[in-house]
Amino acid sequence: MSSTSSGIEAYVVGRSYDVMPIPMVEQHCVEVAAGAVTFVVESRHLTDEIINHNARSQGRPDGVLDLVVDDGGPSLHVLGTDHRREHLRFDCFEHEPHYHYVRHEQGTNLVVAVDVHALGDPLGFTMTAVRHRLPEMLEFAGAHELADSVRASPTQVLEALGRVEELLVSLTPAR
């Protein structure tokens, strides 16, 4: 991001929250091993109640919102295989697709909307991003060592993406 001489940014990428993303629901998840990273594909449904429960569980009653959220679809979680910490999440939701940079060192969760007008289908965007920009996105999330490991062994990631895409497509509602 660039800033002006006054220190004000010309634009920002997404919205940063000081709560971590809503945890995965294990019984809705399928894991795909990919070397240094593990992909987890999940069928997700998001509501105000779930968002607010997550904020309260992290000690943030002031984070409780009244948004009228009722959305869902397939999600792709990107975890470090060794430490099982999530660094990226792609929510290919029907109404408001978005993705997350989970910045553990900063204790923040940067949420970025997928511009379907410019990028098209959120699932296609997700697969392109993971296939071609995964190390760069991991670095932006603060996972520098993990990004280096992915760069050192890209074949394992690329070989896993066929199964990941198959799972995501199977969870995508017909539009």
C-alpha positions as CSV (number, residue, x, y, z in Angstrom):
1,M,0.0,0.0,0.0
2,S,1.2,3.5,-0.7
3,S,0.7,6.5,1.4
4,T,0.8,10.2,0.7
5,S,3.2,12.7,2.2
6,S,0.6,13.4,4.9
7,G,0.7,9.7,5.9
8,I,-2.8,9.0,4.8
9,E,-3.3,6.0,2.6
10,A,-4.8,6.5,-0.9
11,Y,-6.7,3.2,-0.5
12,V,-6.8,0.3,1.8
13,V,-7.0,-3.4,1.1
14,G,-10.0,-4.8,2.9
15,R,-11.1,-4.2,6.4
16,S,-9.0,-5.3,9.4
17,Y,-10.6,-6.8,12.5
18,D,-8.9,-7.5,15.8
19,V,-10.8,-10.8,16.1
20,M,-9.7,-14.0,14.5
21,P,-11.9,-15.6,11.9
22,I,-14.8,-17.9,12.9
23,P,-13.3,-21.4,13.6
24,M,-13.9,-24.2,11.1
25,V,-16.7,-26.7,11.8
26,E,-14.6,-29.9,11.7
27,Q,-17.5,-32.2,10.6
28,H,-18.0,-30.0,7.5
29,C,-14.3,-30.2,6.5
30,V,-12.2,-32.2,4.2
31,E,-8.4,-31.9,4.4
32,V,-6.0,-32.1,1.4
33,A,-2.3,-32.5,2.2
34,A,0.0,-30.3,0.1
35,G,3.4,-30.4,1.6
36,A,4.1,-27.3,3.8
37,V,0.5,-26.4,3.7
38,T,-2.7,-28.2,4.3
39,F,-5.8,-27.2,2.4
40,V,-9.1,-27.6,4.2
41,V,-12.3,-27.4,2.2
42,E,-15.5,-26.6,4.2
43,S,-19.1,-26.1,3.5
44,R,-19.9,-22.9,5.5
45,H,-23.0,-20.9,6.5
46,L,-22.6,-17.5,8.1
47,T,-25.2,-15.6,10.1
48,D,-25.2,-12.6,12.5
49,E,-25.6,-15.1,15.3
50,I,-22.4,-17.0,14.4
51,I,-20.4,-13.7,13.8
52,N,-21.5,-12.3,17.1
53,H,-20.9,-15.5,19.0
54,N,-17.3,-15.5,17.6
55,A,-16.7,-11.9,18.8
56,R,-18.1,-12.6,22.3
57,S,-16.0,-15.8,22.6
58,Q,-12.9,-13.7,21.9
59,G,-13.9,-11.2,24.7
60,R,-15.2,-8.6,22.2
61,P,-18.9,-7.8,23.2
62,D,-18.3,-4.4,21.5
63,G,-17.7,-6.4,18.3
64,V,-21.3,-7.6,18.2
65,L,-23.0,-6.4,15.0
66,D,-26.5,-6.2,13.5
67,L,-25.7,-6.9,9.9
68,V,-28.5,-9.3,8.8
69,V,-26.0,-11.7,7.3
70,D,-27.3,-15.0,5.9
71,D,-24.8,-16.3,3.4
72,G,-22.7,-19.4,2.7
73,G,-21.0,-21.7,0.3
74,P,-17.6,-23.4,0.0
75,S,-14.6,-22.2,1.9
76,L,-10.9,-22.9,1.4
77,H,-8.7,-22.7,4.5
78,V,-4.9,-22.6,4.1
79,L,-3.0,-23.9,7.1
80,G,0.6,-24.5,7.9
81,T,1.0,-28.3,8.0
82,D,3.4,-28.2,10.9
83,H,1.7,-25.8,13.2
84,R,-2.0,-26.1,11.9
85,R,-2.5,-22.3,12.0
86,E,-4.7,-20.8,9.4
87,H,-3.2,-18.0,7.4
88,L,-5.6,-17.6,4.4
89,R,-9.3,-18.3,4.0
90,F,-11.3,-18.0,0.8
91,D,-15.1,-17.8,1.4
92,C,-16.7,-18.4,-2.0
93,F,-20.1,-17.3,-0.7
94,E,-23.2,-16.9,-2.8
95,H,-23.9,-13.3,-2.0
96,E,-20.7,-11.7,-0.5
97,P,-17.6,-13.7,-1.5
98,H,-14.5,-12.6,0.3
99,Y,-11.1,-13.8,1.6
100,H,-9.1,-13.4,4.7
101,Y,-5.4,-12.7,5.6
102,V,-5.1,-14.1,9.1
103,R,-2.2,-12.2,10.7
104,H,-1.4,-14.0,13.9
105,E,1.6,-11.9,14.8
106,Q,-0.6,-8.7,14.7
107,G,-3.7,-10.4,16.1
108,T,-5.7,-9.2,13.1
109,N,-7.9,-10.7,10.4
110,L,-7.9,-8.7,7.2
111,V,-11.1,-9.4,5.2
112,V,-11.1,-8.5,1.5
113,A,-14.2,-8.6,-0.8
114,V,-13.9,-10.5,-4.1
115,D,-14.9,-8.0,-6.8
116,V,-17.0,-10.4,-8.9
117,H,-17.4,-7.7,-11.6
118,A,-13.7,-7.6,-12.2
119,L,-12.6,-11.1,-11.1
120,G,-15.6,-13.2,-12.1
121,D,-16.6,-16.3,-10.3
122,P,-15.2,-16.4,-6.7
123,L,-14.2,-20.1,-7.1
124,G,-12.2,-19.3,-10.2
125,F,-10.6,-16.4,-8.5
126,T,-9.7,-18.6,-5.5
127,M,-8.1,-21.3,-7.6
128,T,-6.1,-18.7,-9.6
129,A,-4.9,-17.0,-6.5
130,V,-3.8,-20.2,-4.8
131,R,-2.3,-21.6,-8.0
132,H,-0.3,-18.5,-8.9
133,R,0.0,-16.2,-5.9
134,L,0.1,-18.5,-2.8
135,P,3.6,-17.6,-1.5
136,E,2.9,-13.9,-2.0
137,M,-0.4,-14.0,-0.2
138,L,1.2,-16.0,2.7
139,E,3.9,-13.4,3.0
140,F,1.2,-10.6,3.1
141,A,-0.4,-12.6,5.9
142,G,2.9,-12.6,7.8
143,A,3.7,-16.3,7.2
144,H,7.2,-15.7,5.6
145,E,8.8,-19.0,6.5
146,L,5.7,-20.9,5.2
147,A,5.8,-18.9,2.0
148,D,9.5,-19.8,1.5
149,S,8.6,-23.5,2.1
150,V,5.8,-23.4,-0.5
151,R,8.2,-21.7,-3.0
152,A,10.8,-24.4,-2.4
153,S,8.3,-27.3,-3.1
154,P,5.6,-25.9,-5.4
155,T,4.9,-29.4,-6.9
156,Q,3.1,-30.7,-3.8
157,V,0.8,-27.7,-3.8
158,L,0.1,-27.9,-7.5
159,E,-0.6,-31.6,-7.3
160,A,-3.2,-31.1,-4.5
161,L,-5.1,-28.4,-6.3
162,G,-7.1,-30.7,-8.6
163,R,-8.7,-32.4,-5.5
164,V,-9.2,-29.0,-3.8
165,E,-11.0,-27.7,-6.9
166,E,-13.1,-30.8,-7.2
167,L,-14.2,-30.4,-3.5
168,L,-15.0,-26.7,-3.9
169,V,-17.1,-27.3,-7.0
170,S,-19.0,-30.1,-5.3
171,L,-20.0,-27.6,-2.6
172,T,-20.9,-24.7,-4.9
173,P,-24.6,-24.0,-5.2
174,A,-26.0,-23.8,-8.7
175,R,-26.4,-20.2,-9.8
